[in-house]
């Protein structure tokens, strides 16, 4: 049993602290926001994460998990101090805003007055930040001779399966210039029986960025393939399935759609690009990943105008606001750009999300979207009423088994833009929809067929996808 303090009660902090307490450790979670701590003490969580609420309750009840706003209470006699505060994108062209991490480091330094504590950074920070944390702590120590070590331990939790991901990690990464400290932290994770990578601080911090950048690249890659598939008559879903059997490729993260959002991928790809730029490099692949991601969202408007001519004066239904299903998180959600573009072109938008209505409304307001052009509906059928087109933006399960006959009858024009490829084109056509998925070509387009004349100098692709 170890004594652990976790700074920050957001996604990462709360899941980390709760899961460690569930493994039998004594955990105190510290947050500087009193209302958050007050609510947590009453068992009210700031986020929804499957399995987390019961786990918090169980461990609070067992006396292994507590919440406080006081650093001195949290750090009292603890062996491990996790920093899990957020690092949003700063104002410096995509670089990470380190203020919260730096404040946490200063506050920790003020309270360190006992034995050799290990400070573990879980927040995603620019490569080299572990040294910055060490320097801040050393500079602010009350007693200059207190020994301490800093270890980087990046997290790879996904929203919606964070508890499960914590308990079954693919790997645990630990980096430090003090290998003994890294090995101490490794003991906390031994019960999880996962591979543990112990390396230096910079490499550990880089593993996090490289992993997220690679996954984002996989998504942008399949989205680029989708555009090519659509033009050449192939179906990207089957292409992804066919590619995925190759163990070197793998099927995961090959779902073409409206691109990635959320709190990590866009932020981390931008931050890595910024770091590379600052280092005098030319991170062209990372830039392309973000460009493709932006263009995927834009496809909705392209497809709508190619079918309807113009959306001005029309009504467009939007199904889903959250950046992915099973969350109310709106950070970097494709829906915000899509709703903004459509309303800016003079259309009315009818929207519904099973969970992200309040957060969706707030996000749209924050992003200066014309709210008077948006009607919030109670379900998908209400969204379809009188709509000239319906766009699936988030692939919630409840959108996968709608009564599409009823949807079609409610609509003014039966146009379906399936931004997440959840419906079968042939079935939707049979029902009478004008259906467009992402990258779902249906046989060859005569304008781009190879001529069969090997001496031809005609380019294979002519013009843009419409
Ligand atoms: C991600 C990483 O998976 C996690 O390891 C890291 O710690 C935080 O960032 P998360 O943001 O919760 O987790 O979402 P994830 O499920 O990975 O999806 C990210 C985005 O990619 C979503 O917008 C999703 O719609 C999109 N996506 C994912 C695709 O467009 N296609 C895919 O094939 C997979």
Boltz pocket constraint, residues with backbone or C-beta under 6 A from the ligand:
constraints:
  - pocket:
      binder: B
      contacts: [[A, 155], [A, 156], [A, 157], [A, 158], [A, 159], [A, 160], [A, 212], [A, 215], [A, 219], [A, 252], [A, 253], [A, 254], [A, 255], [A, 256], [A, 257], [A, 258], [A, 259], [A, 260], [A, 261], [A, 262], [A, 263], [A, 264], [A, 265], [A, 323], [A, 324]]
      max_distance: 6.0
